[in-house]
Amino acid sequence: MGMIKEFREFALKGNVIELAVAVVFGAAFNAIVSSLVADIITPLMLQPLLKAARLEDLEKLGWNGVKYGKFLAAVLNFLIVAFVLFLAIKGINRMKRLKEESAAPEANAAPDYTLQEKLLMEIRDSLKKNNE
């Protein structure tokens, strides 16, 4: 019975749940990117190259039995995913930086001094001036 309780505690930790959500999102994102490459980019951008090679499908591209078309599609998939992640992380970092910059002036702003503190500062400044 103790092992089940220990497993439940492990499975319900925040990091495990976040990882599970990330895996599901990653799988969905992979399906979107694969469709983008196969259904949009390949027909629009690579169609002239495929016609020149007398091929209808990138995955059929090959040489001496080596089907490197699938590899090219996988590389294209990776490049698109990497670029999208780069843009997402760049956007997140920019938002963090803007948030820090908007909070910084408040932290660096001069505090409101009481009348007594202002008078003491004037006295200090006057004494410094007289000693010079």
C-alpha positions in Angstrom: 0.0 0.0 0.0 2.9 2.4 0.7 4.2 2.0 -2.8 0.9 3.2 -4.3 0.9 6.2 -2.0 4.5 7.0 -3.0 3.7 6.7 -6.7 0.6 8.9 -6.3 2.7 11.6 -4.6 5.3 11.4 -7.4 2.7 11.5 -10.2 0.9 14.4 -8.8 3.9 16.6 -8.3 3.8 19.8 -10.4 6.8 19.0 -12.6 5.4 15.6 -13.7 2.0 17.1 -14.6 3.7 20.0 -16.5 5.9 17.5 -18.3 2.8 15.5 -19.3 1.1 18.6 -20.6 4.2 19.6 -22.5 4.4 16.1 -24.2 0.8 16.4 -25.3 1.3 19.9 -26.6 4.5 18.8 -28.4 2.7 16.0 -30.2 -0.1 18.3 -31.3 2.5 20.9 -32.4 4.4 18.2 -34.3 1.2 17.3 -36.2 0.7 21.0 -37.1 4.2 21.4 -38.3 4.2 18.1 -40.3 1.0 19.3 -42.0 2.6 22.7 -42.7 5.6 21.1 -44.4 3.7 18.4 -46.2 0.6 20.2 -47.3 1.7 23.9 -47.7 5.4 24.4 -47.9 6.3 21.4 -50.1 3.6 22.1 -52.7 4.1 25.9 -52.8 7.9 26.3 -52.5 9.3 23.0 -53.5 7.0 22.1 -56.4 9.3 23.6 -59.1 12.2 21.6 -57.7 10.1 18.4 -57.6 8.8 19.0 -61.2 12.4 19.4 -62.3 13.3 16.1 -60.7 10.2 14.6 -62.2 8.7 13.8 -58.8 5.3 14.4 -57.4 6.2 13.8 -53.8 9.3 14.9 -51.8 9.4 11.6 -50.0 9.9 9.7 -53.3 13.1 11.6 -53.9 16.0 9.2 -54.0 19.2 8.0 -55.6 20.3 4.4 -56.1 17.7 3.1 -53.7 18.5 5.7 -51.0 15.3 7.6 -50.3 16.7 10.9 -49.0 13.5 12.7 -49.7 12.1 11.6 -46.3 15.3 12.9 -44.7 14.9 16.2 -46.4 11.3 16.5 -45.2 12.5 15.7 -41.6 15.2 18.3 -41.9 12.7 20.9 -43.2 10.3 19.9 -40.3 13.1 20.4 -37.8 14.1 23.8 -39.2 10.5 25.0 -39.0 10.1 23.8 -35.5 13.4 25.4 -34.4 12.4 28.7 -36.1 9.0 28.8 -34.4 10.5 27.9 -31.0 13.1 30.7 -31.6 10.3 33.2 -32.3 8.3 32.0 -29.3 11.2 32.2 -26.9 12.3 35.6 -28.3 8.7 36.9 -27.7 8.7 35.5 -24.2 12.0 37.1 -23.4 10.9 40.4 -24.8 7.8 40.4 -22.7 9.9 39.6 -19.6 12.3 42.4 -20.4 9.4 44.9 -20.9 7.9 43.8 -17.6 11.2 44.3 -15.8 11.7 47.7 -17.5 8.2 48.8 -16.5 8.8 47.7 -12.9 12.4 49.2 -12.7 11.4 52.9 -12.6 9.2 52.2 -9.6 12.0 50.5 -7.8 14.5 53.2 -8.7 12.2 56.2 -7.9 13.2 58.5 -5.1 11.3 57.8 -1.9 9.0 60.4 -0.6 10.8 62.1 2.3 9.1 63.4 5.3 9.5 67.1 6.3 12.0 66.2 9.0 14.2 64.2 6.5 14.1 67.0 4.0 15.2 69.5 6.7 18.0 67.2 7.8 19.2 66.8 4.2 19.3 70.6 3.8 21.3 71.0 7.0 23.7 68.3 5.9 24.1 70.0 2.5 24.6 73.4 4.2 27.3 72.0 6.5 29.1 70.4 3.6 29.0 73.6 1.7 30.4 75.6 4.7 33.2 73.1 5.3 34.5 73.4 1.7 
